[in-house]
Amino acid sequence: MGRVHIIGCGRFGQRALEFYRTENKSESLVLVDSEPDNLAAAVAVMAGSGTRFMSASRDGVVYLCELLNDAKSCRDDWIIPTVPMHLAFAVLTQVTGRQRLAWESNPGLPNTFFGERDELCSSLADFLCPEACPQPRKYCYHTREKRDPSLFKLLAGMGYKIDGVRLPSIILASSQIAPGLGGFPLRRLLRIIDFIQKKCSGPLLFSTACRCHGVTNILAGF
């Protein structure tokens, strides 16, 4: 594995910082945040932990776009997105030059709410999940009930249409790094962007999701 980039060191990034401070000494981290106070606090958390790290005072979207441009040396790196936005989608709009679209209706996903950037958040849970959830493959850690279908299947099967045409649904899977902490390898996002650029000229649905929780935006065509 290459470096691990924690993009966003505020409230959402604290879980990642705590994990790498106490549980894992083998990775090399990059702490990324545009807010000086957040970055300084993150550096203070990691100082003396024994974990190798550096910090970057950068906007998260700009930073991740730069990593994609340096794909040859960064393709084995991992991204932990902890900014309060759909980071991968924001990067996708920058790389493709395509706009986001607003939703005309709710596609019927469970436990949804809309964000201020036209993102649709969905979840299989109607409760606050425990932070220590290890995300079992076949059942809910909290209720012990069978998880079927997974959110992956629901997202893939969305029948959302624009002008009568069903939009393809592309999912960036978030892998569990630790209980309550997810991320993805940069190469996974690279493959998806390459596929979209070559194969998807029309509008599409783009989600970042794990088995239970996800966020979805609509990418315009060109």
C-alpha positions in Angstrom: 0.0 0.0 0.0 1.2 3.6 -0.7 0.3 6.6 1.3 -3.1 7.2 3.0 -4.6 10.6 2.4 -7.0 11.8 5.1 -8.9 14.6 3.3 -10.7 16.6 5.9 -9.3 16.9 9.4 -12.4 18.4 11.2 -15.1 16.5 13.1 -15.5 13.8 10.5 -11.7 13.2 10.3 -11.2 12.6 14.0 -12.2 8.9 13.7 -9.4 8.4 11.1 -6.9 10.3 13.1 -7.6 8.4 16.2 -7.3 5.0 14.4 -4.0 5.8 12.9 -2.7 7.4 16.1 -3.4 4.3 18.2 -3.8 1.3 16.0 -1.6 1.4 13.0 2.1 2.5 12.7 2.9 1.0 9.3 1.2 3.5 7.0 2.5 6.9 5.8 -0.3 9.5 6.2 -1.0 12.8 4.5 -3.3 15.1 6.5 -5.2 17.5 4.2 -7.4 20.4 5.2 -7.8 24.0 4.0 -8.7 25.3 7.5 -5.5 26.1 9.4 -7.1 25.3 12.8 -8.3 21.9 11.7 -4.9 21.1 10.2 -3.0 22.3 13.3 -5.3 20.2 15.6 -4.7 17.1 13.4 -1.0 17.5 13.5 -1.1 17.8 17.3 -3.1 14.6 17.5 -0.6 12.7 15.4 2.6 14.2 16.9 4.5 11.6 18.9 2.2 8.8 17.8 5.0 7.0 15.9 3.0 7.1 12.7 4.8 8.8 9.8 2.8 11.7 8.5 3.0 15.0 6.7 0.4 17.8 6.3 -1.0 19.7 3.3 -2.9 23.0 3.6 -5.0 22.4 0.5 -8.6 22.4 -0.7 -9.7 18.7 -0.7 -11.1 18.7 -4.3 -8.0 20.4 -5.8 -5.7 18.1 -3.8 -7.4 14.9 -5.0 -7.5 16.2 -8.6 -3.7 16.7 -8.4 -3.3 13.1 -7.2 -5.2 11.8 -10.1 -2.9 13.8 -12.4 0.0 12.1 -10.8 -1.6 8.6 -11.1 1.6 6.8 -12.0 3.2 7.4 -8.6 -0.1 7.6 -6.5 -2.2 4.7 -7.9 -1.5 2.6 -4.8 -2.5 5.3 -2.4 -5.7 5.3 -0.4 -8.2 8.1 0.1 -10.2 8.6 3.3 -12.8 11.2 2.4 -13.8 13.0 5.6 -14.9 16.4 4.2 -18.6 17.2 4.6 -19.4 16.8 0.9 -19.5 14.2 -1.8 -15.7 14.5 -2.5 -15.4 11.9 -5.3 -18.3 13.4 -7.2 -16.9 17.0 -6.9 -13.6 15.7 -8.3 -15.5 13.9 -11.1 -17.2 17.2 -12.2 -13.8 18.9 -12.3 -12.1 16.1 -14.2 -14.9 15.7 -16.8 -15.9 19.3 -17.0 -19.5 18.2 -16.6 -22.1 19.7 -14.3 -24.2 18.2 -11.5 -27.9 18.0 -12.0 -30.7 18.5 -9.4 -33.1 15.6 -8.6 -36.6 15.9 -10.0 -37.9 13.1 -7.7 -36.7 10.7 -5.0 -35.7 7.4 -6.6 -37.1 5.4 -3.7 -34.0 4.6 -1.8 -34.4 4.0 2.0 -34.0 6.6 4.7 -33.0 9.5 2.4 -32.3 13.2 2.7 -31.0 15.7 0.2 -27.9 17.8 0.8 -27.2 21.4 -0.2 -25.1 20.2 -3.2 -27.8 18.1 -4.8 -26.5 15.0 -3.1 -28.9 12.3 -2.0 -27.9 10.5 1.1 -29.4 7.1 1.8 -29.0 4.4 4.4 -30.4 1.0 5.3 -30.5 2.1 8.9 -33.1 4.3 10.4 -31.0 4.6 13.6 -27.5 5.9 14.5 -25.1 3.1 13.7 -22.5 2.2 16.4 -19.1 3.5 15.7 -17.5 0.1 16.2 -19.6 -1.6 13.5 -17.4 -4.0 11.5 -19.9 -4.0 8.6 -20.7 -7.8 8.4 -21.3 -8.9 4.9 -24.7 -10.6 5.4 -26.4 -9.1 8.5 -26.7 -5.8 10.4 -24.3 -5.6 13.3 -26.7 -3.6 15.4 -30.0 -5.5 14.8 -28.5 -8.9 13.8 -31.1 -9.0 11.0 -30.2 -10.2 7.6 -29.1 -7.5 5.2 -30.7 -8.3 1.9 -30.5 -6.5 -0.4 -27.4 -4.5 0.3 -27.3 -0.8 -0.5 -25.0 -1.7 -3.4 -27.8 -3.6 -5.0 -30.4 -0.9 -4.4 -28.1 1.7 -5.9 -27.3 -0.4 -8.9 -31.0 -1.1 -9.5 -32.3 2.5 -9.3 -34.7 3.2 -12.1 -34.3 7.0 -12.1 -35.1 8.5 -15.5 -34.5 11.8 -17.3 -36.7 12.5 -20.4 -37.9 8.9 -20.2 -34.4 7.5 -20.3 -33.1 5.4 -17.4 -29.8 6.6 -16.1 -26.9 4.2 -15.6 -25.8 3.9 -12.0 -22.1 3.8 -11.2 -20.9 3.1 -7.7 -17.5 3.8 -6.1 -17.3 1.2 -3.4 -16.0 2.4 0.0 -14.0 -0.3 1.7 -13.9 -0.7 5.5 -10.5 0.3 6.9 -11.6 0.0 10.5 -14.9 -0.2 12.3 -16.8 3.0 11.3 -14.0 4.1 8.9 -14.1 3.8 5.2 -12.0 4.8 2.1 -11.0 3.7 -1.3 -7.8 3.1 -3.3 -7.1 5.9 -5.8 -6.9 3.4 -8.6 -10.5 2.5 -8.1 -11.6 6.1 -8.7 -9.2 6.3 -11.7 -10.8 3.2 -13.3 -14.3 4.7 -12.9 -13.4 8.1 -14.3 -11.7 6.4 -17.3 -14.8 4.3 -17.9 -17.1 7.4 -17.7 -15.0 9.4 -20.0 -14.9 6.6 -22.6 -18.3 5.0 -22.3 -20.8 7.4 -20.7 -21.6 10.5 -22.7 -25.1 10.9 -21.3 -26.2 11.8 -17.7 -25.6 9.2 -15.1 -25.9 8.5 -11.4 -22.7 8.4 -9.4 -22.6 7.1 -5.8 -19.9 6.6 -3.2 -21.2 3.8 -0.9 -20.6 0.9 1.5 -23.1 -1.9 2.1 -25.4 0.2 4.3 -24.8 3.9 3.6 -24.3 6.0 0.4 -24.4 9.4 -1.2 -25.5 9.9 -4.8 -25.3 12.7 -7.3 -26.4 13.1 -10.9 -23.7 13.9 -13.4 -24.9 15.8 -16.6 -24.0 14.5 -20.0 -22.0 16.3 -22.6 
